[in-house]
Amino acid sequence: MGQHDGYSAHWAKIRHGAEMAREEADHVREVREELRQVFVAEGRPMGDDQYGAEFEKTFPNRTKAIFKGFDDYIDELEGVRDGMHVNANTYEAAEIDTQG
């Protein structure tokens, strides 16, 4: 790109950033699924003492909170990805318009 007055954005780099956000979301999904499989395989190993019994009471809510954190992070990454795609498309179109 040449010298411009005003703001300049590199749409290809923005699009690359969107791809990196998508890859991170995919990775987090994989980690979430691995953790889910650990929970399934291990069951509820709380022990038979008073501490295990107390932990057993809160285990379902703790588990839901853990996976909600994963889901929230994935949603955030997907929002970043989508926003970056829109921005890249907008800047690419503007560049094409100024060249045409």
Backbone as numpy.savetxt, mean C-alpha at the origin, in Angstrom:
# Nx Ny Nz CAx CAy CAz Cx Cy Cz
13.96 17.60 -21.97 13.12 18.78 -21.97 13.99 20.02 -21.97
13.52 21.04 -22.66 14.27 22.28 -22.73 13.92 23.22 -21.61
14.40 24.44 -21.74 14.13 25.49 -20.74 12.66 25.88 -20.82
11.99 25.92 -19.66 10.58 26.30 -19.60 10.39 27.39 -18.57
9.40 28.23 -18.83 8.98 29.18 -17.81 7.97 28.46 -16.94
8.08 28.59 -15.64 7.11 27.98 -14.76 7.51 26.58 -14.33
6.51 25.84 -13.94 6.70 24.51 -13.36 6.87 23.46 -14.45
7.76 22.52 -14.21 7.96 21.41 -15.13 7.94 20.11 -14.34
7.25 19.12 -14.86 7.18 17.81 -14.20 7.59 16.73 -15.19
8.28 15.75 -14.71 8.71 14.63 -15.53 7.69 13.51 -15.38
6.74 13.45 -16.30 5.64 12.51 -16.17 6.11 11.07 -16.15
7.19 10.74 -16.86 7.68 9.36 -16.86 8.17 8.96 -15.46
8.81 9.89 -14.77 9.26 9.59 -13.41 8.09 9.48 -12.45
7.06 10.28 -12.67 5.86 10.17 -11.84 5.22 8.81 -12.07
5.14 8.40 -13.34 4.56 7.10 -13.66 5.40 5.97 -13.03
6.70 6.13 -13.02 7.57 5.14 -12.37 7.29 5.08 -10.87
7.08 6.24 -10.26 6.72 6.27 -8.85 5.42 5.55 -8.58
4.47 5.69 -9.50 3.19 4.97 -9.36 3.42 3.46 -9.42
4.31 3.04 -10.29 4.62 1.61 -10.40 5.29 1.11 -9.11
6.14 1.93 -8.53 6.78 1.54 -7.27 5.74 1.41 -6.16
4.75 2.29 -6.14 3.68 2.19 -5.14 2.87 0.92 -5.36
2.63 0.55 -6.62 1.91 -0.69 -6.91 2.70 -1.90 -6.45
4.00 -1.89 -6.71 4.85 -3.00 -6.28 4.86 -3.12 -4.76
4.91 -2.00 -4.07 4.89 -2.04 -2.60 3.56 -2.58 -2.10
2.46 -2.18 -2.72 1.14 -2.71 -2.33 1.10 -4.22 -2.55
1.64 -4.69 -3.65 1.68 -6.14 -3.91 2.52 -6.86 -2.86
3.64 -6.27 -2.50 4.51 -6.86 -1.47 3.78 -6.94 -0.13
3.11 -5.86 0.24 2.39 -5.84 1.51 1.27 -6.87 1.51
0.61 -7.05 0.36 -0.41 -8.10 0.26 0.21 -9.48 0.52
1.39 -9.72 -0.05 2.07 -11.00 0.15 2.41 -11.21 1.63
2.94 -10.18 2.27 3.29 -10.28 3.69 2.04 -10.52 4.52
0.96 -9.80 4.20 -0.30 -9.98 4.91 -0.79 -11.43 4.78
-0.70 -11.99 3.58 -1.15 -13.36 3.37 -0.26 -14.35 4.11
1.05 -14.12 4.11 1.96 -14.99 4.88 1.60 -14.96 6.36
1.32 -13.77 6.88 0.95 -13.66 8.28 -0.38 -14.35 8.55
-1.32 -14.20 7.65 -2.61 -14.86 7.79 -2.42 -16.39 7.87
-1.52 -16.91 7.04 -1.24 -18.35 7.04 -0.59 -18.79 8.36
0.24 -17.94 8.94 0.83 -18.25 10.24 -0.26 -18.33 11.30
-1.18 -17.38 11.29 -2.29 -17.41 12.24 -3.11 -18.69 12.07
-3.35 -19.09 10.84 -4.12 -20.30 10.58 -3.36 -21.52 11.08
-2.08 -21.59 10.76 -1.26 -22.75 11.13 -1.07 -22.87 12.64
-0.90 -21.75 13.31 -0.61 -21.76 14.74 -1.87 -21.81 15.60
-2.98 -21.45 15.01 -4.20 -21.43 15.81 -4.14 -20.34 16.85
-4.47 -20.70 18.07 -4.48 -19.73 19.17 -3.61 -20.26 20.31
-2.31 -20.16 20.17 -1.40 -20.71 21.18 -1.23 -19.81 22.39
-2.28 -19.67 23.16 -2.26 -18.73 24.27 -1.75 -19.34 25.57
-1.77 -20.61 25.66 -1.39 -21.24 26.92 -2.61 -21.43 27.81
-2.43 -22.21 28.84 -3.55 -22.56 29.71 -3.54 -21.81 31.04
-2.65 -20.83 31.18 -2.61 -20.10 32.45 -3.53 -18.87 32.39
-3.52 -18.09 33.45 -4.40 -16.92 33.53 -4.06 -15.88 32.46
-2.78 -15.76 32.11 -2.38 -14.79 31.11 -2.88 -15.22 29.73
-2.77 -16.50 29.45 -3.29 -17.03 28.19 -4.79 -16.84 28.08
-5.49 -17.08 29.18 -6.95 -16.91 29.19 -7.33 -15.44 28.95
-6.60 -14.53 29.55 -6.88 -13.11 29.36 -6.58 -12.69 27.93
-5.46 -13.17 27.41 -5.09 -12.83 26.03 -6.11 -13.40 25.04
-6.62 -14.57 25.35 -7.62 -15.22 24.50 -8.84 -14.33 24.31
-9.20 -13.57 25.33 -10.37 -12.69 25.26 -10.17 -11.58 24.22
-8.96 -11.08 24.13 -8.71 -9.94 23.26 -8.10 -10.34 21.91
-7.80 -11.62 21.75 -7.13 -12.09 20.54 -7.89 -11.76 19.26
-9.19 -12.01 19.17 -9.89 -11.70 17.91 -9.81 -10.22 17.52
-9.96 -9.34 18.49 -9.88 -7.91 18.18 -8.46 -7.48 17.81
-7.49 -8.07 18.47 -6.10 -7.76 18.12 -5.79 -8.22 16.70
-6.26 -9.41 16.37 -6.04 -9.95 15.02 -6.70 -9.06 13.98
-7.95 -8.66 14.23 -8.64 -7.77 13.29 -7.88 -6.46 13.12
-7.36 -5.92 14.20 -6.63 -4.65 14.13 -5.36 -4.79 13.31
-4.67 -5.90 13.46 -3.45 -6.14 12.69 -3.76 -6.14 11.20
-4.77 -6.90 10.81 -5.08 -7.01 9.39 -5.73 -5.74 8.85
-6.42 -5.00 9.71 -6.96 -3.70 9.28 -5.81 -2.74 8.98
-4.74 -2.81 9.77 -3.57 -1.98 9.50 -2.97 -2.30 8.14
-2.86 -3.58 7.83 -2.37 -3.97 6.50 -3.30 -3.42 5.42
-4.61 -3.63 5.58 -5.58 -3.19 4.58 -5.54 -1.68 4.39
-5.43 -0.93 5.49 -5.36 0.52 5.41 -4.12 0.97 4.65
-3.00 0.32 4.92 -1.75 0.68 4.24 -1.84 0.36 2.75
-2.40 -0.78 2.41 -2.58 -1.14 1.00 -3.48 -0.12 0.31
-4.58 0.25 0.96 -5.47 1.27 0.39 -4.74 2.59 0.15
-3.90 2.97 1.10 -3.14 4.22 0.97 -2.18 4.13 -0.22
-1.48 3.03 -0.33 -0.56 2.85 -1.46 -1.30 2.88 -2.79
-2.45 2.25 -2.84 -3.22 2.25 -4.08 -3.73 3.66 -4.42
-4.08 4.42 -3.40 -4.48 5.81 -3.63 -3.34 6.64 -4.17
-2.15 6.44 -3.62 -0.96 7.14 -4.13 -0.71 6.74 -5.58
-0.77 5.44 -5.84 -0.56 4.95 -7.21 -1.55 5.60 -8.18
-2.82 5.57 -7.82 -3.84 6.14 -8.70 -3.63 7.62 -8.93
-3.33 8.35 -7.86 -3.09 9.78 -7.99 -1.89 10.09 -8.86
-0.85 9.30 -8.71 0.35 9.52 -9.52 0.08 9.21 -10.99
-0.72 8.19 -11.25 -1.09 7.90 -12.65 -1.85 9.07 -13.26
-2.79 9.61 -12.53 -3.57 10.75 -13.03 -2.63 11.92 -13.30
-1.73 12.20 -12.36 -0.79 13.31 -12.56 0.11 13.06 -13.76
0.63 11.86 -13.89 1.51 11.55 -15.02 0.76 11.73 -16.34
-0.47 11.24 -16.40 -1.26 11.38 -17.63 -1.52 12.86 -17.94
-1.81 13.64 -16.91 -2.08 15.06 -17.10 -0.85 15.78 -17.62
0.30 15.53 -17.01 1.53 16.19 -17.45 1.96 15.71 -18.83
1.77 14.45 -19.11 2.11 13.92 -20.45 1.23 14.61 -21.51
-0.06 14.70 -21.25 -0.97 15.35 -22.20 -0.60 16.81 -22.40
-0.25 17.49 -21.32 0.14 18.91 -21.43 1.41 19.06 -22.25
2.34 18.13 -22.06 3.59 18.20 -22.83 3.32 17.96 -24.31
2.47 17.02 -24.60 2.11 16.73 -26.00 1.45 17.96 -26.62
0.55 18.60 -25.86 -0.14 19.79 -26.36 0.84 20.92 -26.68
1.87 21.09 -25.85 2.83 22.18 -26.07 3.78 21.86 -27.21
3.96 20.59 -27.52 4.84 20.19 -28.61 4.12 20.19 -29.96
2.79 20.02 -29.89 2.01 19.85 -31.12 1.64 21.14 -31.69
